Amino acid sequence: MKKKKKKAKLLGRHIVADPEICHGKPTFRGTRILVADVLEQVAEGLAWETIIQEWRQSINHDSIAEAIHLARKAFLDHVPEYFLEPPAA
């Protein structure tokens, strides 16, 4: 009996989670560029043009914007998980 192959899941126009690529972590379509790596670069304050150049134009402004939009949505959907426990008395 064959094992059922997991399919790639589109997370947007530019982002995909494919079990065959980077262990299913979200990447930009057609690349092995991890969305998390680009978000880290944005968080470090790198200019979007610099990020695009560093990835040799494999991503673009729309790709980065979509990653930020999805990260915002994920954060808002899971914000209670980020609450810190009050210190013990």
C-alpha positions as CSV (number, residue, x, y, z in Angstrom):
1,M,0.0,0.0,0.0
2,K,1.4,3.4,-1.0
3,K,1.8,6.1,1.5
4,K,-0.3,9.2,0.5
5,K,1.9,12.1,-0.5
6,K,1.3,15.3,1.3
7,K,0.5,18.2,-1.0
8,A,1.8,21.7,-1.0
9,K,-0.4,24.3,0.6
10,L,-0.7,27.8,-0.8
11,L,-0.6,30.4,2.0
12,G,-1.0,33.3,-0.4
13,R,0.0,34.3,-3.9
14,H,3.7,34.3,-3.0
15,I,4.0,31.9,-0.1
16,V,3.7,28.1,0.0
17,A,4.3,25.3,2.5
18,D,5.4,22.3,0.6
19,P,6.5,19.1,2.6
20,E,9.0,18.4,-0.2
21,I,10.8,21.8,0.3
22,C,12.5,22.9,3.5
23,H,10.6,20.3,5.5
24,G,7.3,22.1,4.9
25,K,8.3,25.4,6.4
26,P,6.8,28.4,4.6
27,T,8.9,29.5,1.6
28,F,8.4,31.9,-1.2
29,R,6.9,30.1,-4.3
30,G,9.5,28.8,-6.6
31,T,12.3,29.3,-4.1
32,R,13.8,27.7,-1.1
33,I,13.9,31.1,0.7
34,L,12.3,30.7,4.1
35,V,9.7,33.4,4.9
36,A,11.0,33.4,8.5
37,D,14.5,34.5,7.2
38,V,13.0,37.4,5.3
39,L,10.9,38.5,8.2
40,E,14.0,38.4,10.4
41,Q,15.7,40.7,7.9
42,V,12.7,43.1,8.0
43,A,12.8,43.0,11.8
44,E,16.5,43.9,11.7
45,G,15.7,47.0,9.8
46,L,17.1,46.0,6.4
47,A,15.6,48.0,3.5
48,W,13.3,46.0,1.3
49,E,15.5,46.8,-1.7
50,T,18.5,45.4,0.1
51,I,16.6,42.2,1.1
52,I,15.5,41.8,-2.6
53,Q,19.1,42.2,-3.8
54,E,20.5,39.8,-1.2
55,W,18.0,37.2,-2.5
56,R,19.0,38.0,-6.1
57,Q,15.6,39.3,-7.0
58,S,14.0,35.9,-6.3
59,I,11.4,37.8,-4.2
60,N,9.9,41.2,-4.6
61,H,8.0,43.9,-2.7
62,D,4.7,42.1,-3.0
63,S,6.3,38.9,-1.6
64,I,7.7,40.8,1.4
65,A,4.4,42.6,2.0
66,E,2.5,39.4,1.9
67,A,4.8,37.8,4.4
68,I,4.4,40.7,6.8
69,H,0.6,40.6,6.3
70,L,0.4,36.9,7.1
71,A,2.8,37.3,10.1
72,R,0.5,40.1,11.4
73,K,-2.6,37.8,11.0
74,A,-0.8,34.9,12.7
75,F,0.2,37.1,15.6
76,L,-3.3,38.5,16.1
77,D,-4.9,35.0,15.8
78,H,-2.5,33.7,18.5
79,V,-1.9,36.8,20.7
80,P,-3.2,35.0,23.9
81,E,-0.3,32.5,23.6
82,Y,2.2,35.4,24.0
83,F,0.8,36.6,27.3
84,L,3.5,36.4,30.0
85,E,2.5,34.8,33.3
86,P,2.6,37.3,36.1
87,P,5.6,36.9,38.5
88,A,4.9,34.6,41.5
89,A,4.2,36.5,44.6
